[in-house]
Amino acid sequence: MQQVPAVETIDLTKAYNGNVVVDKLNLRINEGETFGFLGPNGAGKTTTILMLLGLTEPTSGVTRVCGYNSTREPLKVKRIVGYIPEKVGFYEDLSAHYNLVYMARLNGLPDEEIEKRIGEALEFVGLANVAKQRVQTFSRGMKQRLAIADVLVKMPKIAFLDEPTSGIDPEGIREMLDMIGKIARERKMTIIMSSHQLHQVQQICHRVGIMIKGKMVVEGALDQLGREALGGGQYQIEVKVAEITSAIVDSIKRIEGVVNVQQSGDLLLVSCQKDLGPQIAKAIVDNNGLLLQMKVQSYALEDIYRKYFTEAGG
């Protein structure tokens, strides 16, 4: 029996006044995955999340969350998801604790469960000692933590996080990413995170999708996309030799782990599965070559993003 995906879209399209902001998006995210929605501002990421949540209707196409149609069954979807928008909103004149109580009651949680869940959630996000303080005294980072606590109290199957680290200092970002990763691991929660901060997504996401001008230009596992971005290998080694000969090229190609060797002017670009710098240097010397320079580059999400952003004309 085929597993029902956590999230599925079929030709999902959204247009405002004839301007297409999400263009025939087809996406499938499995239960337990941490998925990164990447793209510049205006790419269509937030609009896609809002359609999945049933907060805005698509112009055409279908959205399903855990098998429920987001357009036709929005209340069923809302019961099983958590959502942290880019700009979180709480009742500023109420305490952190009472904000969580209010949200829990709105979600129909039994009173005997509420206090237990809130205590555990506030402890998890490091706000237990300020639970009675009014939210208006909180920094942006603390409000983001409180939003994470709100999600934990609800215990949803899926959490949608829209730019969850926006406006937070570097230490706060590190702590936020640690919390998100821990939730994914320990709670087995499906997490869909929208961001334009590439290095942050790379730290916690299993798969990514890059959206540009409303289109999903590429989607897949990071290691797979990285190999494609660097010519098939996880590493690309740039080698400058005084004189490139066929003997040197052939010798490098025979090294175990080398995927591809390309010549670009006076450079050799070697794609490989691991750092083979010493073996490549030896192959050059053994064939009477003079090694002038060597640079080793492992793929980063920036390489993947740059490749597809350029190809899409972004």
C-alpha positions as CSV (number, residue, x, y, z in Angstrom):
1,M,0.0,0.0,0.0
2,Q,1.5,3.3,-1.1
3,Q,2.2,5.8,1.7
4,V,0.1,9.0,1.6
5,P,2.5,11.9,1.2
6,A,2.6,14.6,3.9
7,V,2.3,17.2,1.2
8,E,1.3,17.0,-2.4
9,T,0.6,19.6,-5.1
10,I,-0.6,18.9,-8.6
11,D,-0.2,21.7,-11.2
12,L,-0.7,24.2,-8.4
13,T,-1.1,27.7,-9.8
14,K,-1.9,31.1,-8.2
15,A,-2.3,34.4,-10.1
16,Y,-3.2,37.9,-8.9
17,N,-4.7,40.2,-11.5
18,G,-3.1,38.1,-14.3
19,N,0.3,38.0,-12.6
20,V,1.3,34.3,-12.1
21,V,3.1,34.0,-8.7
22,V,3.0,30.2,-8.5
23,D,3.2,28.4,-11.8
24,K,2.0,24.7,-12.1
25,L,3.9,23.5,-9.1
26,N,4.2,19.7,-8.7
27,L,5.6,18.7,-5.3
28,R,5.6,15.6,-3.1
29,I,7.0,15.7,0.5
30,N,7.0,12.5,2.5
31,E,6.2,12.1,6.2
32,G,9.1,12.8,8.5
33,E,11.1,14.8,5.9
34,T,12.6,18.2,6.6
35,F,12.1,20.1,3.3
36,G,13.6,23.5,2.4
37,F,11.8,25.9,0.2
38,L,14.5,28.1,-1.3
39,G,14.2,31.2,-3.5
40,P,14.5,35.0,-3.5
41,N,11.8,37.2,-2.1
42,G,8.8,37.2,-4.5
43,A,9.6,33.7,-5.8
44,G,6.2,32.3,-4.6
45,K,7.3,30.4,-1.5
46,T,4.9,32.1,1.0
47,T,2.0,32.0,-1.4
48,T,2.6,28.2,-1.8
49,I,2.5,27.7,2.0
50,L,-0.7,29.7,2.3
51,M,-2.4,27.6,-0.3
52,L,-1.2,24.4,1.5
53,L,-2.7,25.7,4.7
54,G,-6.0,26.6,3.1
55,L,-5.5,30.3,3.9
56,T,-5.7,31.3,0.2
57,E,-7.3,29.5,-2.7
58,P,-5.4,28.4,-5.8
59,T,-6.3,29.7,-9.2
60,S,-6.1,26.2,-10.4
61,G,-4.5,22.9,-9.4
62,V,-4.7,20.7,-6.2
63,T,-3.1,20.9,-2.8
64,R,-3.3,18.0,-0.3
65,V,-1.9,17.8,3.2
66,C,-1.9,14.3,4.7
67,G,-4.5,13.4,2.1
68,Y,-6.9,16.3,2.9
69,N,-7.7,18.8,0.1
70,S,-6.5,22.2,1.5
71,T,-9.2,24.1,-0.5
72,R,-12.2,21.8,0.2
73,E,-11.2,20.7,3.7
74,P,-9.3,23.6,5.3
75,L,-10.4,22.9,8.9
76,K,-9.2,19.3,8.7
77,V,-5.8,20.6,7.5
78,K,-5.6,23.3,10.2
79,R,-6.1,20.6,12.9
80,I,-3.0,18.7,11.9
81,V,-0.6,21.5,11.0
82,G,1.4,24.2,12.8
83,Y,2.4,27.4,11.2
84,I,5.0,30.0,12.0
85,P,4.7,33.0,9.7
86,E,7.6,35.3,9.0
87,K,6.1,37.9,11.4
88,V,4.7,36.1,14.3
89,G,1.8,37.6,16.2
90,F,0.9,37.2,19.9
91,Y,-1.3,39.1,22.3
92,E,1.4,41.5,23.5
93,D,-0.3,42.5,26.8
94,L,-0.6,38.9,27.9
95,S,2.0,36.6,29.3
96,A,3.8,34.0,27.3
97,H,2.1,31.3,29.3
98,Y,-1.4,32.7,28.8
99,N,-0.8,33.1,25.1
100,L,-0.1,29.4,24.9
101,V,-3.1,28.6,27.1
102,Y,-5.4,30.6,24.9
103,M,-4.0,29.0,21.6
104,A,-4.3,25.5,23.2
105,R,-8.0,26.1,24.1
106,L,-8.7,27.4,20.6
107,N,-7.3,24.2,19.3
108,G,-9.6,22.2,21.5
109,L,-7.0,20.6,23.7
110,P,-8.3,19.1,27.0
111,D,-7.5,21.3,30.1
112,E,-5.8,18.4,31.8
113,E,-3.3,18.2,28.9
114,I,-2.7,21.9,28.4
115,E,-0.5,22.7,31.5
116,K,1.7,19.7,31.0
117,R,2.3,20.4,27.3
118,I,2.9,24.1,27.9
119,G,5.4,23.4,30.7
120,E,7.3,20.9,28.5
121,A,7.3,23.3,25.5
122,L,8.5,26.3,27.4
123,E,11.3,24.2,28.9
124,F,12.3,23.0,25.4
125,V,12.6,26.5,23.9
126,G,14.3,28.0,27.0
127,L,11.5,30.3,28.1
128,A,10.3,28.6,31.2
129,N,11.9,31.3,33.4
130,V,10.0,34.1,31.6
131,A,6.7,32.3,31.2
132,K,4.8,34.9,33.3
133,Q,6.3,37.9,31.5
134,R,4.2,39.9,29.0
135,V,5.1,39.2,25.4
136,Q,5.6,42.9,24.8
137,T,8.8,42.7,26.8
138,F,10.2,39.9,24.5
139,S,12.8,40.3,21.8
140,R,12.1,39.1,18.3
141,G,14.2,36.0,19.0
142,M,12.2,35.2,22.1
143,K,8.9,35.6,20.2
144,Q,10.2,33.1,17.6
145,R,11.0,30.7,20.4
146,L,7.5,31.2,21.8
147,A,6.1,30.4,18.3
148,I,8.1,27.1,18.3
149,A,6.6,26.4,21.8
150,D,3.1,27.1,20.4
151,V,3.7,24.5,17.6
152,L,5.0,22.0,20.2
153,V,1.9,22.4,22.4
154,K,-0.4,21.6,19.4
155,M,1.8,18.6,18.4
156,P,0.9,18.8,14.7
157,K,1.9,16.3,12.1
158,I,3.4,19.0,9.9
159,A,5.0,22.3,10.8
160,F,5.3,25.1,8.2
161,L,8.0,27.6,9.0
162,D,8.2,30.8,6.9
163,E,11.6,32.5,7.3
164,P,11.9,31.3,11.0
165,T,15.3,33.0,11.6
166,S,14.4,36.4,10.0
167,G,15.6,39.3,12.1
168,I,17.4,37.2,14.7
169,D,21.0,37.7,15.8
170,P,23.6,35.0,14.8
171,E,23.5,33.2,18.2
172,G,19.7,33.2,18.1
173,I,19.8,31.7,14.6
174,R,22.1,28.9,15.7
175,E,19.8,28.1,18.6
176,M,16.7,28.2,16.5
177,L,18.1,25.9,13.9
178,D,19.3,23.5,16.6
179,M,15.7,23.4,18.0
180,I,14.1,22.8,14.6
181,G,16.5,20.0,13.9
182,K,15.9,18.5,17.3
183,I,12.1,18.6,16.8
184,A,12.4,16.9,13.5
185,R,14.6,14.1,15.0
186,E,12.8,13.5,18.3
187,R,9.2,14.3,17.4
188,K,9.4,12.7,13.9
189,M,7.6,15.8,12.7
190,T,7.4,16.8,9.0
191,I,8.9,20.2,8.7
192,I,8.7,22.5,5.7
193,M,10.9,25.5,6.0
194,S,10.9,28.5,3.6
195,S,14.0,30.6,3.5
196,H,16.4,32.5,1.3
197,Q,19.3,31.8,3.7
198,L,21.0,29.0,1.9
199,H,23.5,27.9,4.6
200,Q,20.7,27.7,7.2
201,V,18.6,25.3,5.0
202,Q,21.7,23.2,4.3
203,Q,22.2,22.6,8.0
204,I,18.8,20.9,8.7
205,C,17.0,19.9,5.5
206,H,17.0,16.5,3.8
207,R,15.7,17.8,0.5
208,V,15.3,21.3,-1.1
209,G,13.3,22.8,-3.8
210,I,14.4,26.0,-5.5
211,M,11.6,28.4,-6.6
212,I,12.3,31.2,-9.0
213,K,9.6,33.4,-10.5
214,G,6.9,31.0,-9.4
215,K,8.4,27.9,-10.9
216,M,10.1,25.0,-9.1
217,V,13.3,24.9,-11.1
218,V,14.9,22.0,-9.3
219,E,14.0,19.7,-6.4
220,G,15.9,16.8,-4.8
221,A,18.3,15.6,-2.1
222,L,21.2,17.9,-1.4
223,D,23.9,15.4,-2.2
224,Q,22.3,14.6,-5.5
225,L,21.9,18.2,-6.5
226,G,25.4,18.9,-5.3
227,R,26.9,16.2,-7.5
228,E,25.0,17.6,-10.5
229,A,26.2,21.2,-9.7
230,L,29.8,20.1,-9.6
231,G,29.8,17.8,-12.6
232,G,28.9,14.5,-10.9
233,G,31.2,14.6,-7.8
234,Q,30.9,15.8,-4.3
235,Y,34.3,17.6,-4.7
236,Q,35.7,19.7,-7.6
237,I,39.5,20.1,-7.7
238,E,40.9,22.8,-9.9
239,V,44.4,22.0,-11.0
240,K,46.8,24.3,-12.8
241,V,49.7,22.5,-14.6
242,A,52.6,24.0,-16.6
243,E,51.7,21.9,-19.5
244,I,48.6,19.6,-19.8
245,T,49.4,16.4,-21.6
246,S,47.1,13.4,-22.5
247,A,49.3,11.2,-20.2
248,I,48.5,13.4,-17.2
249,V,44.8,13.5,-18.0
250,D,44.6,9.8,-18.5
251,S,46.5,9.1,-15.3
252,I,44.1,11.3,-13.3
253,K,41.0,9.6,-14.9
254,R,42.3,6.2,-13.7
255,I,42.4,7.4,-10.0
256,E,39.6,5.6,-8.1
257,G,36.9,8.0,-7.1
258,V,37.4,10.4,-10.0
259,V,34.1,11.0,-11.8
260,N,35.1,13.4,-14.6
261,V,38.1,15.4,-15.9
262,Q,37.5,18.5,-18.0
263,Q,40.1,20.9,-19.5
264,S,39.3,24.6,-19.3
265,G,42.2,26.7,-20.8
266,D,45.3,25.9,-18.7
267,L,43.2,24.3,-15.9
268,L,42.0,20.8,-15.3
269,L,38.6,20.5,-13.5
270,V,38.4,17.2,-11.7
271,S,35.1,16.1,-10.2
272,C,35.5,13.3,-7.6
273,Q,33.6,11.7,-4.7
274,K,36.2,12.7,-2.1
275,D,39.2,14.9,-1.7
276,L,41.8,13.2,-4.0
277,G,44.3,16.1,-4.0
278,P,47.3,14.1,-3.0
279,Q,46.6,11.3,-5.5
280,I,46.1,13.9,-8.3
281,A,49.4,15.7,-7.4
282,K,51.2,12.4,-7.5
283,A,49.7,11.5,-10.9
284,I,51.0,14.8,-12.3
285,V,54.5,14.4,-10.9
286,D,54.7,10.7,-12.0
287,N,54.0,11.9,-15.6
288,N,56.7,14.6,-15.5
289,G,54.2,17.4,-15.0
290,L,54.8,20.6,-13.0
291,L,51.9,21.4,-10.6
292,L,51.5,25.2,-10.3
293,Q,48.3,25.4,-8.3
294,M,45.5,23.3,-6.8
295,K,42.1,24.4,-5.3
296,V,39.7,21.9,-3.6
297,Q,36.1,22.9,-3.5
298,S,33.3,20.8,-1.8
299,Y,29.8,21.6,-3.0
300,A,27.7,24.0,-1.0
301,L,24.1,24.9,-1.4
302,E,25.3,28.2,-2.9
303,D,26.7,26.3,-5.9
304,I,23.4,24.5,-6.5
305,Y,21.4,27.7,-6.1
306,R,23.7,29.7,-8.4
307,K,23.6,27.1,-11.1
308,Y,19.8,26.9,-11.3
309,F,19.3,30.6,-10.6
310,T,21.5,31.4,-13.6
311,E,19.8,28.8,-15.8
312,A,16.4,30.2,-14.9
313,G,17.4,33.7,-15.9
314,G,17.0,34.9,-12.3
